[in-house]
């Protein structure tokens, strides 16, 4: 949502939260990995300064540097020195096709993931429509939708993720938002293995427009049904490549 004028630090709000005592390193690593896997910081963009990240996670800068070192060793980020330095997200490697998709699903209960995603997305859409959005919330959702409409093909999935994450965040349940971020990161790992199909994206975009319209009109039943159909389309696509 950088394209929609949202600062990087604000885009991280749905994911970053203070970690629990005793698991600082592990939980901080999990959260920053989600930031990268969800595309909340685009390739080539800089993560917030160490001091800000450490404060938001409730960890020391020493622990944060250990986390960033792991991400650097994995080829996910790059540390740059100098006046314009910092920690920058690197482009992700190409998906790897059906073989890689099967490898990634080997340790995942894909049906459980897809059902949980559906429950969360349908619930978030219904809540947003039923409770209504503030003017600022409606503007954020509209901006996220427009970003997907203007997206080049290579950026579409990242901006699609940000649209759905925005809807989850606007439903008013931080717990739902955190759970959605986690399950969506898993789904994204799988979607990265299959090609972008223009016809599928066109259909997906029509569903996005209908979903946002239903939410803004306060049509909770309509929003839930569109979200359910949208999730079913993604599920069918993944199952098709796994069959």
Order of alpha helices (4+ residues) and beta strands (2+ residues): alpha-alpha-alpha-alpha-beta-beta-alpha-alpha-alpha-alpha-alpha-alpha-alpha
